[in-house]
Amino acid sequence: MNEPSIFPKWIQELRRFQSLKSVIFLYGNIYDAFFFPNNYREASSRNELQYGKYNNLPFLLQHYFLAEGFKTVAYFDIVDGLSVASKDGTIHLNNLCKTLHLDQLNEEAEKYIRGAQNKNVDDAMSFFRTLVGNRTEPSVGIIHFASHLTSSPNALESQAKPLFIKLIKAAQESYSFDNQRNLLIFICDKLNDIPAWVLLENPLTKGIEIHRPNREERSRFFEQQGIRFHQDGDIPDLEGIARVFPDLTDDFTTQELYNLLAISRIEGIHVNRMKEIIDLYKYGMHESPWEKLHTEKVENAASILKARVLGQDKAVSKAVEIIRRSKLGLDAIDRSKPSNKPKGVLFLAGPTGTGKTELAKALAALIFSDEEAIIRFDMSEYNDSNSDVKFIGSPPGYVGYEEGGQLTDAIREKPFSIVLFDEIEKAHPKIFDKFLQILDDGRLTDGKGETAYFSQCLIVFTSNLGMYRVDEQTGARVPFAQYEDNHEALSEKIQGEIRHFFGSILGRPEIFNRFGDNFVVFDFIRKDIASRIAEKNLAVIRHNLKQLRNIDLQYDDAFILGFIELCDLQMGGRGIVNRIETHIKNGLTNYLFESGKFSDAAIQLQISDGNVHFL
């Protein structure tokens, strides 16, 4: 049987070029586990294929090339040295030179073999040059950890340069049989770990990337291994699970797929509960807090949120919709297959101090019973060209690699969270590529190759776009949205500016489209709401003052209305809090010291001539 579809794409490519090139560099997902049918040449149908246990890449390559008819496969790495394998086991290091007549090619071949056995890289390269030059039997040499042959591929150390020159000479001297060619395989982390001059304009070399398993390969994994998942109790629905398994495991490595099998067996989780197995692997939890959310809490979500976020009923209604559909599992009802997209997305815009951040905190408290279940990023701190690296971490070999990514690490630590990106218009344009990936794929892979998933998160973006615009004449920043604008006019102005920002300034209309109808424009704090905010804050002060010093702070509705006139409502709730700080907290402190009434007293608040008086 010689069906190309039974092979991963990279092996199909390897089969295509193994007789055309003399040096092939394998890179990418090289540390994964690999399942491979070891009887693919003997099997007459797909059903007869035998997939053994997973193996590492060097093991797979050795068995693959022997199955392909190569007589000898030699392997070298700087830890274990040199070894050799043959199909019938008759060839070993002691008789290698005699069997392949290597001594006729190079009288020092035995010396090179001994040096390679002792982990000498220079001798190993000389040996492989001799090996691929032999005209006796088709042979393959495999060099693992090739990325570590040099610390700087474009500025080679003096001892490293001859190694790559020998590589090029080996490529030129490789002997070609009738339908096979002696071959060198280098396994490296990244292709750019190899000096560019080795690869460029060299028709004898080829780079082949090993990708993570694609959908078909993940499907084949379950086809072969599904029977091994835990199945005690209920009748396993292997056909049903097989249909969704490739989508549920999007971007998983083979090793991670095998880990799912191990979790199922160790934890005793039935194969029919595949999503639970995968969630346990991704997030370390059997049950999602979204699913544990009490129905009563969901039913009262609107009133709970409105008690904290005053005067923003439209924003609360949009948030409640997300909570309800997530509780019922309907957040993915519009998708034909499972995905890692976030539970929901909110884009909160409008005046400062109107409750945008407060809504995010209230959602964390409501959904996760923990106001600290919020991951907040001030995007003004991510406005330089290196910002995307801060998010996901530096790649191996670069400064800061050990620190990881600020966003990816935070999501792995708190996978069930509200993720708040504050004032996103201040972020560097590179960051928006990461936003696009989060909204589309629901995941980010950090510099270490580890994936953070956003599928259990509610993503909240906030922005002050539209509140100001740049004057074309002076270049100065001038107010655009006015307190006198009603909510409808305010929404029209702000959404227009947001659309202009993404489409014309940023040049990324596709990101604007990803937000869909999830834009919510907060209204200014109007006087009726301002009174409620002031009264709410004064009630806290009154309660604490009574507990702390047995002082009864008294005020009436007339005081509240008069106090609001002192506040800058264009600054929203912060304008009210600032005036409370100045007129109430500081004024009260001064009054207590001046009057000597430090405890056990009643104090009346009054307002006149634009000042607060204590009586």
Buried (B, 14 or more C-beta within 10 A) or exposed (E): BEEEEBBBBBBEBBBEBBBEBBBBBBBBBBEBBBBBBBEBEEBEEBEEBEBEEBBBBBBBBBBBBBBBEBBBBBBBBBEEBBBBBBBEEEBEBEEBBEBBEBBEBBEBBBEBBBBBBEBBBBBBBBBBBBBBBBEBBBBBBBBBBBBEBBEEBEEBEEEBEEBBBBBBBBBBBBBEEEEBBBBBBBBBBBBBBBBEBBBEEBEBBBBBBBEBBEEEBBBBBBBBBBEEBBBEEEEBEBEEBBEBBBBBBBBBBBBBBBBBBEBBEEEEBBBBBBEBBBBBBBBEBEEBBBEEBEEEBBEBBBEBBBEBBBBBEEBBBBBBEBBBBBBEEEBBEEEEEBBBBBBBBBBBBBBBBBBBBBBBBBBBBBBBEEBEBBBBBEBEEBEEEEBBBBBBBBBEEEEBBEEBBBBBBBBBEBBBBBBBBBBBBBBBBBBBEBBBBBBEBBBBBBBBEBBBBBBBBBBBBBBBBBBBBEEEEEEEEEEBBEEEBEBEEBBBBBBEBBBBBBBEEBEBEEBBEBBEEBBBBBBBBEEEBBBBBBBBBBEEBBEEBEEEBEBEBEBEEEBBBBBBEBBEBBBBBBBBBBBBEEBBEEBBEEBBEEEEBEEEBEBEBBBEEEEBBBE
